[in-house]
Amino acid sequence: MGTFQIEGGHSLSGEIQPQGAKNETLQILCAVLLTSEKVTIHNIPDIIDVNKLISLLRNLGVKIEKIGRSNYSFQSDDLNFEYLESEAFKKDGSGLRGSIMIVGPLLGRFGKGFIPKPGGDKIGRRRLDTHFEGFIKLGAEFRYNKEERFYGVEAPNGLIGNDMLLEEASVTGTANIVMAAVCARGTTTIYNAACEPYLQQLCKMLNSMGAKIQGIGSNLLHIEGVDTFTGCEHRILPDMIEIGSYIGLAAMTKSEITIKNVGWEHLGIIPNTFRKLGITIEKRGDDIHIPAHTEGYEIQNFIDGSIMNISDAPWPGFTPDLLSIILVVATQARGSVLIHQKMFESRLFFVDKLIDMGAKIILCDPHRATVIGHDFQSNLRSTTMTSPDIRAGVALLIAAMSAKGTSTIHNIEQIDRGYENIDERLRAIGAKIKRIA
């Protein structure tokens, strides 16, 4: 179990480049299974979850070539289906939640797909019903081996387009169903589809491969099935979650930081949500500039004077992956805020570690926490803690960098799952952080 040792209380300065988006990359990598031709993908982040999926694809028989620091080519012209029935696949697939998205393209192209119950963050119940109900709507037969916790879908005669209303706007569920529906005979409509920028990117990539998808960016997709797909070239967007993390880090450490090439048009309400905490965010071309908040920052109230409430919601609402960052940043603001985590019931349980550091937080229930800001009148205390998941881990890292003294964070593999060489990149702008094996 790896460890970070952080000497807090230092201001940072300089420029930082966000990595490619983790959540988009996991979808895009699965889409390479739809064609036998070469697919080239740029700006792939070097993180644990992505590397696990690349390894899984390689074991499945995908020919993979690294052609640059973050650029790869993939060719799925000779797949090894025996791997899908192997114990090795059960182990590889169960260690990564994103592995579920190989089922859609395999089902669409080959008429069958298998996956062990996938892993991922322990942040509450995350159902797979949406995925498999969508496949069943397209004519697939579903089976589940309860003893081996192994899912399978088959459509030996091919898929048939259908109209469906998703019970939830699941991002991975929508992506999976889309990658199957593009191969179905006839037309499919998906209502209550997720419409996150990363899902839009997937649809645009599929169209460049020969798919016929309309309604991209809305929650109603129209898909006309096609028989074959060509290769393509695609570039991953900057990671909006990492961008939001750096905004929070700059504010908490009173640092002047420029975040380069952020893709402003894809950030939605993220910048304005941080502005509600009183953080100054300047748009400079396609960069975000955060000036040093030497006088602190003040949380807004609603127009009627009531306490600010920040909650998550499916896109274009505020992403749940950044609520932990918002929460930790609020601990040093002037004023109070109610954080409402609607989508996952265990994601706020890391606040006890912030309370141990001196933060004033009332955990109202598994979904809501009230934060009373310190206004930097008292510093968070350094401590030793363990990262429970990716996003909480980075929130704790930000807290440690603002605290006086030296903090220790264990289980940093959770952070490495979503953030590329974060210790090296933060040291480049002045952070005092060491990685201890």
C-alpha positions as CSV (number, residue, x, y, z in Angstrom):
1,M,0.0,0.0,0.0
2,G,1.6,3.3,-1.2
3,T,1.7,6.4,0.9
4,F,1.9,10.2,0.3
5,Q,3.7,12.4,2.8
6,I,2.6,16.0,2.5
7,E,4.1,19.1,4.1
8,G,1.2,21.5,4.2
9,G,0.9,25.2,4.5
10,H,2.8,26.2,1.3
11,S,1.4,28.3,-1.6
12,L,1.9,27.0,-5.1
13,S,2.5,28.9,-8.3
14,G,2.7,28.1,-12.0
15,E,0.9,26.3,-14.8
16,I,-0.5,22.8,-14.8
17,Q,-1.9,20.8,-17.7
18,P,-4.9,18.6,-17.1
19,Q,-4.7,15.0,-18.2
20,G,-7.1,13.3,-20.6
21,A,-10.5,12.5,-19.1
22,K,-10.6,9.2,-17.3
23,N,-14.3,8.6,-17.8
24,E,-14.3,9.4,-21.5
25,T,-11.2,7.2,-22.0
26,L,-12.9,4.1,-20.5
27,Q,-15.8,4.5,-23.0
28,I,-13.7,5.2,-26.0
29,L,-11.4,2.2,-25.4
30,C,-14.3,-0.1,-25.4
31,A,-15.6,1.3,-28.7
32,V,-12.4,0.0,-30.5
33,L,-14.0,-3.5,-30.3
34,L,-16.6,-2.4,-32.9
35,T,-14.3,-2.5,-35.9
36,S,-11.5,-4.7,-37.3
37,E,-9.8,-1.6,-38.6
38,K,-7.1,0.5,-36.7
39,V,-8.3,3.1,-34.3
40,T,-5.9,5.8,-33.0
41,I,-6.6,7.6,-29.7
42,H,-4.8,10.6,-28.4
43,N,-4.4,12.1,-24.9
44,I,-5.0,8.8,-23.0
45,P,-4.1,9.3,-19.3
46,D,-1.5,7.1,-17.7
47,I,-3.6,6.0,-14.7
48,I,-4.4,2.7,-13.1
49,D,-8.0,2.2,-14.2
50,V,-7.2,3.0,-17.8
51,N,-4.1,0.8,-17.8
52,K,-6.1,-2.1,-16.4
53,L,-8.6,-1.7,-19.3
54,I,-5.8,-1.5,-21.9
55,S,-4.4,-4.7,-20.4
56,L,-7.8,-6.4,-20.5
57,L,-8.2,-5.5,-24.2
58,R,-4.7,-6.8,-24.9
59,N,-5.5,-10.1,-23.3
60,L,-8.7,-10.2,-25.3
61,G,-6.6,-10.1,-28.5
62,V,-6.7,-6.4,-29.4
63,K,-3.4,-5.4,-31.1
64,I,-2.2,-2.3,-29.1
65,E,0.7,-0.1,-30.0
66,K,1.9,2.9,-28.0
67,I,2.8,5.6,-30.5
68,G,3.5,8.5,-28.2
69,R,3.5,9.4,-24.5
70,S,-0.3,9.4,-24.4
71,N,-1.2,8.1,-27.9
72,Y,-2.1,4.6,-28.8
73,S,-3.4,2.6,-31.8
74,F,-5.8,-0.3,-31.4
75,Q,-6.9,-3.0,-33.8
76,S,-9.6,-5.6,-32.9
77,D,-9.3,-7.9,-36.0
78,D,-8.5,-11.2,-34.2
79,L,-10.1,-11.5,-30.8
80,N,-9.6,-14.4,-28.4
81,F,-13.0,-15.3,-27.1
82,E,-11.6,-18.1,-25.0
83,Y,-10.2,-15.4,-22.7
84,L,-13.8,-14.3,-21.9
85,E,-14.5,-17.7,-20.4
86,S,-11.3,-17.8,-18.4
87,E,-10.5,-17.3,-14.7
88,A,-8.0,-14.6,-15.8
89,F,-10.8,-12.6,-17.3
90,K,-13.0,-13.0,-14.2
91,K,-10.2,-11.6,-12.2
92,D,-9.3,-8.8,-14.6
93,G,-12.9,-7.7,-15.2
94,S,-13.9,-7.7,-11.6
95,G,-11.2,-5.3,-10.7
96,L,-12.5,-2.4,-12.8
97,R,-16.0,-1.0,-13.1
98,G,-15.4,0.4,-16.6
99,S,-15.0,-3.2,-17.9
100,I,-18.8,-3.5,-18.1
101,M,-18.7,-1.3,-21.2
102,I,-17.0,-4.1,-23.3
103,V,-20.3,-6.0,-23.3
104,G,-22.2,-3.5,-25.6
105,P,-19.7,-3.5,-28.5
106,L,-19.1,-7.3,-28.2
107,L,-22.8,-8.0,-28.2
108,G,-23.4,-5.7,-31.1
109,R,-20.6,-7.0,-33.3
110,F,-20.4,-10.7,-32.3
111,G,-23.8,-11.4,-30.8
112,K,-22.5,-12.2,-27.3
113,G,-20.8,-10.5,-24.4
114,F,-19.7,-11.6,-20.9
115,I,-18.4,-9.8,-17.8
116,P,-17.8,-10.7,-14.2
117,K,-19.5,-8.4,-11.6
118,P,-17.2,-5.3,-12.0
119,G,-15.4,-3.5,-9.2
120,G,-14.7,0.2,-8.7
121,D,-15.2,2.7,-5.9
122,K,-17.2,1.7,-2.8
123,I,-19.4,4.7,-2.9
124,G,-22.8,3.1,-2.5
125,R,-25.1,0.9,-4.6
126,R,-24.4,1.3,-8.4
127,R,-26.8,-0.8,-10.3
128,L,-26.2,-2.6,-13.7
129,D,-29.9,-3.0,-14.4
130,T,-29.9,-0.1,-16.9
131,H,-27.3,-1.8,-19.0
132,F,-28.9,-5.2,-19.3
133,E,-32.5,-3.9,-19.6
134,G,-31.3,-2.0,-22.6
135,F,-29.7,-5.0,-24.1
136,I,-32.9,-7.0,-23.5
137,K,-34.9,-4.3,-25.3
138,L,-32.7,-4.8,-28.3
139,G,-33.5,-8.5,-28.3
140,A,-30.6,-10.0,-26.3
141,E,-31.1,-12.9,-23.8
142,F,-29.7,-12.3,-20.3
143,R,-28.2,-14.8,-18.0
144,Y,-26.5,-14.5,-14.6
145,N,-24.4,-17.1,-12.8
146,K,-25.0,-16.3,-9.2
147,E,-22.3,-18.6,-7.8
148,E,-19.6,-17.1,-10.0
149,R,-21.1,-13.6,-10.1
150,F,-20.8,-13.7,-13.9
151,Y,-23.1,-11.8,-16.4
152,G,-23.8,-12.8,-20.0
153,V,-25.9,-11.6,-22.9
154,E,-26.4,-13.3,-26.2
155,A,-28.2,-12.4,-29.5
156,P,-27.2,-15.2,-32.0
157,N,-29.6,-13.8,-34.6
158,G,-28.5,-10.2,-34.1
159,L,-30.0,-7.2,-32.4
160,I,-33.2,-5.4,-33.4
161,G,-33.7,-1.6,-32.9
162,N,-36.3,-0.6,-30.4
163,D,-37.6,2.4,-28.4
164,M,-36.6,2.6,-24.8
165,L,-37.0,4.9,-21.8
166,L,-34.1,4.5,-19.4
167,E,-35.0,4.3,-15.7
168,E,-31.9,6.3,-14.9
169,A,-29.7,8.6,-17.0
170,S,-26.7,6.3,-16.4
171,V,-23.6,7.4,-18.2
172,T,-22.0,4.0,-18.6
173,G,-25.4,2.4,-19.2
174,T,-26.1,4.8,-22.0
175,A,-22.7,4.3,-23.5
176,N,-23.0,0.5,-23.4
177,I,-26.5,0.5,-24.9
178,V,-25.4,3.0,-27.7
179,M,-22.4,0.7,-28.6
180,A,-24.8,-2.2,-29.0
181,A,-27.6,-0.2,-30.7
182,V,-25.4,1.1,-33.5
183,C,-25.1,-2.5,-34.7
184,A,-28.9,-3.3,-34.4
185,R,-31.1,-3.8,-37.4
186,G,-33.5,-0.8,-37.8
187,T,-33.8,2.3,-35.6
188,T,-33.4,2.7,-31.8
189,T,-34.5,5.6,-29.7
190,I,-33.1,6.1,-26.2
191,Y,-35.0,8.6,-24.0
192,N,-33.5,9.8,-20.7
193,A,-30.1,9.1,-22.2
194,A,-27.1,10.6,-20.4
195,C,-25.7,13.6,-22.2
196,E,-22.4,14.3,-20.5
197,P,-19.6,15.7,-22.7
198,Y,-17.9,12.3,-22.6
199,L,-20.9,10.5,-23.9
200,Q,-21.2,13.2,-26.6
201,Q,-17.6,12.4,-27.5
202,L,-18.3,8.7,-27.8
203,C,-21.2,9.4,-30.1
204,K,-19.2,11.7,-32.3
205,M,-16.4,9.0,-32.5
206,L,-18.9,6.3,-33.4
207,N,-20.3,8.6,-36.1
208,S,-16.8,9.1,-37.5
209,M,-16.6,5.3,-37.7
210,G,-19.8,5.0,-39.7
211,A,-22.6,5.1,-37.1
212,K,-25.7,7.1,-37.6
213,I,-26.5,8.8,-34.3
214,Q,-28.7,11.9,-34.0
215,G,-29.6,14.0,-31.0
216,I,-26.1,14.1,-29.6
217,G,-26.0,16.4,-26.5
218,S,-29.6,15.9,-25.7
219,N,-31.4,13.2,-23.6
220,L,-33.1,11.7,-26.7
221,L,-30.9,9.7,-29.1
222,H,-31.9,8.4,-32.4
223,I,-29.7,5.6,-33.7
224,E,-30.0,3.9,-37.1
225,G,-28.1,0.6,-37.1
226,V,-25.3,-0.1,-39.6
227,D,-23.5,-3.2,-40.6
228,T,-19.8,-2.2,-40.5
229,F,-17.5,0.3,-38.9
230,T,-14.3,1.8,-40.1
231,G,-11.2,2.9,-38.1
232,C,-10.9,6.5,-37.0
233,E,-8.7,9.0,-35.0
234,H,-10.0,10.5,-31.8
235,R,-8.7,12.9,-29.1
236,I,-9.8,12.6,-25.5
237,L,-11.1,15.8,-23.8
238,P,-9.3,17.3,-20.7
239,D,-10.5,15.8,-17.5
240,M,-13.1,18.1,-16.0
241,I,-12.8,16.4,-12.6
242,E,-9.0,17.1,-12.4
243,I,-9.7,20.7,-13.5
244,G,-12.1,21.2,-10.7
245,S,-9.7,19.6,-8.3
246,Y,-7.0,22.1,-9.2
247,I,-9.5,25.0,-8.8
248,G,-10.1,23.8,-5.3
249,L,-6.4,23.3,-4.6
250,A,-5.6,26.8,-5.7
251,A,-8.2,28.3,-3.4
252,M,-7.4,26.2,-0.3
253,T,-3.6,26.9,-0.6
254,K,-4.0,30.6,-1.5
255,S,-2.1,29.9,-4.7
256,E,-1.9,31.6,-8.1
257,I,-2.3,28.8,-10.7
258,T,-3.1,28.7,-14.4
259,I,-4.8,25.5,-15.6
260,K,-4.0,25.1,-19.3
261,N,-6.2,24.1,-22.2
262,V,-9.3,23.2,-20.2
263,G,-11.9,23.0,-23.0
264,W,-14.1,25.7,-21.5
265,E,-17.1,24.7,-23.7
266,H,-17.2,21.3,-22.1
267,L,-17.1,22.5,-18.4
268,G,-20.8,23.3,-18.0
269,I,-21.7,24.8,-14.6
270,I,-18.4,23.7,-12.9
271,P,-16.8,27.2,-13.0
272,N,-19.9,28.9,-11.7
273,T,-20.4,26.4,-8.9
274,F,-16.9,27.2,-7.6
275,R,-17.7,30.9,-7.9
276,K,-20.6,30.3,-5.5
277,L,-18.0,29.6,-2.9
278,G,-16.4,33.0,-3.6
279,I,-13.5,31.7,-5.7
280,T,-12.3,34.0,-8.5
281,I,-12.0,32.1,-11.8
282,E,-10.7,34.0,-14.8
283,K,-11.1,32.8,-18.4
284,R,-7.9,33.5,-20.4
285,G,-8.4,32.0,-23.8
286,D,-8.9,28.3,-23.2
287,D,-7.1,28.5,-19.8
288,I,-8.4,29.0,-16.3
289,H,-6.5,31.4,-14.1
290,I,-7.0,31.3,-10.3
291,P,-5.4,34.3,-8.5
292,A,-4.1,33.9,-5.0
293,H,-7.0,34.3,-2.6
294,T,-4.9,36.1,0.0
295,E,-8.0,37.5,1.6
296,G,-9.9,34.3,1.5
297,Y,-13.2,33.6,-0.2
298,E,-16.9,34.0,0.8
299,I,-19.8,31.6,0.1
300,Q,-22.8,33.3,-1.5
301,N,-26.3,33.0,0.0
302,F,-29.4,32.4,-2.1
303,I,-31.3,35.6,-3.1
304,D,-33.6,35.2,-0.2
305,G,-30.7,35.0,2.2
306,S,-31.0,31.3,2.9
307,I,-27.9,29.1,3.2
308,M,-26.3,28.0,-0.1
309,N,-27.1,24.4,-1.1
310,I,-24.8,22.7,-3.6
311,S,-26.0,19.3,-4.9
312,D,-25.2,16.9,-7.7
313,A,-27.3,15.9,-10.6
314,P,-27.0,14.2,-14.0
315,W,-25.5,16.5,-16.7
316,P,-26.0,19.4,-17.2
317,G,-26.2,19.4,-13.4
318,F,-23.1,19.5,-11.2
319,T,-21.1,16.3,-11.4
320,P,-21.1,14.2,-8.2
321,D,-17.3,13.5,-8.7
322,L,-16.6,17.1,-7.6
323,L,-18.8,17.4,-4.5
324,S,-16.0,16.1,-2.3
325,I,-13.7,18.9,-3.6
326,I,-16.5,21.5,-3.0
327,L,-16.9,20.2,0.5
328,V,-13.2,20.4,1.5
329,V,-12.8,23.9,-0.1
330,A,-15.8,25.1,1.9
331,T,-14.0,24.2,5.2
332,Q,-11.9,27.4,4.8
333,A,-14.5,29.7,3.3
334,R,-16.4,32.5,5.0
335,G,-19.9,31.3,5.6
336,S,-21.7,28.0,5.5
337,V,-23.0,25.6,2.8
338,L,-25.2,22.5,2.7
339,I,-23.6,19.8,0.5
340,H,-26.3,17.4,-0.8
341,Q,-24.9,14.2,-2.4
342,K,-28.1,12.8,-4.1
343,M,-26.6,10.1,-6.3
344,F,-24.5,8.0,-4.0
345,E,-25.1,7.2,-0.4
346,S,-21.6,6.6,0.9
347,R,-19.6,9.3,-0.7
348,L,-19.7,11.7,2.3
349,F,-18.4,9.3,4.8
350,F,-14.8,10.6,4.4
351,V,-15.8,13.8,6.3
352,D,-14.9,12.2,9.6
353,K,-11.2,12.5,8.5
354,L,-11.7,16.3,7.8
355,I,-13.4,16.7,11.3
356,D,-10.3,15.0,12.8
357,M,-8.3,17.7,11.1
358,G,-10.4,20.4,12.7
359,A,-13.0,21.1,10.1
360,K,-16.5,22.2,11.2
361,I,-18.8,19.7,9.5
362,I,-22.2,18.3,10.5
363,L,-23.0,15.1,8.7
364,C,-26.7,15.3,8.7
365,D,-27.3,11.9,7.1
366,P,-25.5,9.7,4.4
367,H,-26.5,12.2,1.7
368,R,-26.1,15.7,3.4
369,A,-23.4,17.6,5.2
370,T,-23.4,21.2,6.5
371,V,-20.0,22.9,6.4
372,I,-19.2,25.9,8.5
373,G,-16.1,27.6,7.1
374,H,-13.1,28.7,9.1
375,D,-12.3,31.7,6.9
376,F,-8.6,30.7,7.5
377,Q,-8.9,31.9,11.1
378,S,-7.7,28.5,12.1
379,N,-5.8,26.0,10.0
380,L,-6.6,22.4,9.5
381,R,-4.4,20.1,11.5
382,S,-2.0,17.6,9.9
383,T,-2.9,14.0,10.4
384,T,-2.6,10.4,9.2
385,M,-5.4,9.1,7.1
386,T,-6.4,6.5,4.4
387,S,-7.9,7.3,1.0
388,P,-11.3,5.5,0.7
389,D,-11.9,6.2,-3.0
390,I,-10.5,8.3,-5.9
391,R,-12.4,11.6,-5.3
392,A,-12.3,11.6,-1.5
393,G,-8.6,10.8,-1.7
394,V,-7.9,13.9,-3.7
395,A,-10.1,16.0,-1.4
396,L,-8.0,14.7,1.6
397,L,-4.8,15.5,-0.4
398,I,-6.0,19.1,-0.9
399,A,-6.9,19.3,2.8
400,A,-3.4,18.1,3.7
401,M,-1.7,20.6,1.4
402,S,-3.5,23.5,3.2
403,A,-2.9,22.1,6.7
404,K,0.0,23.1,8.9
405,G,2.5,20.4,9.5
406,T,3.1,17.0,7.8
407,S,0.2,14.7,6.9
408,T,0.3,11.1,5.7
409,I,-2.2,9.5,3.3
410,H,-2.2,5.8,2.9
411,N,-3.8,3.7,0.1
412,I,-2.9,6.2,-2.5
413,E,-3.5,3.6,-5.2
414,Q,-7.0,4.9,-5.0
415,I,-5.8,8.3,-6.1
416,D,-3.5,6.8,-8.8
417,R,-6.6,5.2,-10.3
418,G,-7.8,8.6,-11.5
419,Y,-4.9,11.0,-11.4
420,E,-1.7,10.7,-13.5
421,N,1.6,11.2,-11.6
422,I,-0.2,13.7,-9.4
423,D,2.7,14.0,-6.9
424,E,5.2,14.9,-9.7
425,R,2.9,17.4,-11.3
426,L,2.2,19.1,-8.0
427,R,5.9,19.2,-7.1
428,A,6.5,21.1,-10.4
429,I,4.4,24.0,-9.1
430,G,5.8,24.0,-5.6
431,A,4.1,21.3,-3.6
432,K,6.0,19.5,-0.8
433,I,4.8,16.0,-1.4
434,K,6.7,12.6,-1.3
435,R,5.6,9.2,-2.5
436,I,6.7,6.4,-0.1
437,A,6.5,2.9,-1.5
